[in-house]
Amino acid sequence: MLLSPADVSAAVAARCRVALCRPGPEDTNRPGHEEGSAVVEFTFLALLLMVPVVYFIVTVGQLQGGSFAVVGAADQAAKVFVAQPDAGKAQAAAEQAALIALADHGHGAERAAVDISCDRSDCLSAGAAVTATVRLTVPLPMVPYGDTLNLDAGHLTASATQIVGRFR
């Protein structure tokens, strides 16, 4: 039996539709036909899944930046303290150095605390170990009323110890 070219092309088109799982003109009126809903579902699921993942990554980045900030601030505070000639000036200079180091990383002084401790009563005597401890509260990023609600991503602490040199 011989087929006309129109019949051959219709048969090839029907087989291609079946192979590609595409509905033909005769299938568009059947119940449950949903063409184009995959794009809507993909967009909805992508937003539903990607927004929390991106927020998590931003929060982890804030915590990582805060940890770099407290380590650098504690180190600078201890170094500045042992370089000062007077204990009163040393305390103020160490706190100022820690707050500047935190500000360089984008963290304000209102969320930080600096503590200086010594292993001796005279902190600036030769061989004394001076420990600077910096505490920082990292807020959750992009929260509109985070200060009012006290929503924090984490509380970070770092310490650094310096020995007062014999020759200053």
C-alpha positions in Angstrom: 0.0 0.0 0.0 1.4 3.4 -1.0 1.1 6.4 1.2 0.9 9.9 0.1 3.6 12.4 1.2 1.0 14.1 3.4 0.2 10.9 5.1 3.9 10.1 5.6 4.6 13.5 7.1 1.5 13.2 9.4 2.7 9.8 10.6 6.3 11.1 11.2 4.9 14.1 13.1 2.7 11.9 15.3 5.6 9.6 16.1 7.8 12.6 17.0 5.1 13.9 19.3 4.8 10.5 21.0 8.6 10.2 21.3 8.9 13.7 22.8 5.8 13.3 25.0 4.1 16.3 23.4 0.3 16.4 23.0 -1.0 16.6 19.5 -3.9 18.7 18.2 -6.3 15.9 19.1 -5.0 15.6 22.7 -5.5 19.3 23.7 -9.2 18.8 24.6 -8.7 15.9 26.9 -9.3 16.4 30.6 -6.2 17.0 32.8 -4.2 18.6 30.0 -1.8 21.1 31.5 0.6 22.7 29.1 3.1 25.2 30.5 2.5 24.4 34.2 6.1 23.1 34.6 7.5 26.6 34.2 5.2 27.9 36.9 6.0 25.0 39.2 9.7 25.4 38.6 9.6 29.1 39.3 7.5 28.7 42.5 9.8 25.9 43.8 13.0 27.8 42.9 11.8 30.8 44.9 10.6 28.6 47.7 13.9 26.8 48.0 16.4 29.4 46.9 15.4 32.3 49.1 16.1 30.4 52.4 19.4 29.0 50.9 20.6 32.5 49.9 19.6 33.9 53.4 21.5 31.0 55.1 24.6 31.8 53.0 24.3 35.5 53.8 23.9 34.7 57.6 26.9 32.4 57.6 28.9 35.1 55.8 28.0 37.6 58.5 29.1 35.1 61.2 32.4 34.4 59.4 33.0 38.1 59.0 32.3 38.6 62.7 34.7 35.9 63.7 37.4 37.6 61.6 36.6 40.9 63.3 36.8 39.6 66.9 40.0 37.8 66.3 41.6 40.8 64.7 40.2 43.2 67.4 41.5 41.0 70.3 44.9 40.7 68.7 45.2 44.5 68.2 43.9 45.3 71.6 46.5 43.1 73.3 49.3 44.5 71.1 48.3 48.1 71.8 48.0 47.5 75.5 51.5 46.2 76.0 53.0 49.0 73.9 51.6 51.8 76.2 53.7 53.3 79.0 50.9 53.8 81.5 48.2 51.3 82.6 45.3 53.8 82.5 46.2 54.9 79.0 46.8 51.3 78.0 43.2 50.3 78.9 41.7 53.2 76.9 44.0 52.7 73.9 43.3 48.9 73.8 39.6 49.5 73.8 39.9 52.1 71.1 42.0 49.8 69.0 39.5 46.9 69.3 36.6 49.2 68.4 38.5 50.5 65.3 39.3 46.9 64.2 35.6 46.0 64.6 34.5 49.1 62.7 36.8 48.1 59.9 34.8 44.9 59.5 31.5 46.8 59.7 30.5 46.0 63.3 29.5 48.8 65.6 30.7 49.5 69.1 27.2 49.0 70.6 27.3 45.3 70.0 30.9 44.7 71.3 32.6 44.4 74.6 36.3 44.5 75.4 37.9 43.0 78.5 41.6 43.2 79.5 43.0 40.9 82.1 46.6 40.4 83.4 48.3 37.6 85.3 49.9 40.0 87.7 48.8 43.1 89.6 51.1 45.3 87.6 50.0 44.7 84.1 52.9 46.5 82.4 55.7 44.9 84.3 58.2 42.9 82.2 57.1 39.4 81.5 53.4 40.0 82.4 50.9 38.2 80.2 48.1 40.5 79.0 44.9 38.9 77.7 42.4 40.9 75.6 39.0 39.3 75.2 36.5 40.7 72.7 32.8 39.7 72.6 30.6 40.6 69.6 26.9 40.0 69.0 26.2 39.5 65.3 22.6 40.5 64.3 20.6 38.6 61.8 21.0 40.2 58.4 18.1 42.1 56.7 15.7 41.9 59.7 13.8 45.1 59.9 13.2 45.2 63.7 16.1 43.1 64.8 17.2 45.4 67.6 13.6 45.5 69.1 13.1 41.7 68.8 16.7 40.8 69.9 17.2 38.5 67.0 20.9 37.6 66.8 22.8 35.3 64.5 25.4 34.5 67.1 27.6 35.6 69.9 31.3 35.5 69.1 34.2 35.7 71.5 38.0 35.8 70.8 41.0 36.2 73.1 44.6 37.1 72.4 47.5 37.2 74.8 50.7 39.3 74.6 53.7 39.2 76.9 55.0 42.6 78.0 58.6 42.9 76.8 61.6 43.4 79.0 62.9 46.3 76.8 60.3 48.9 75.8 
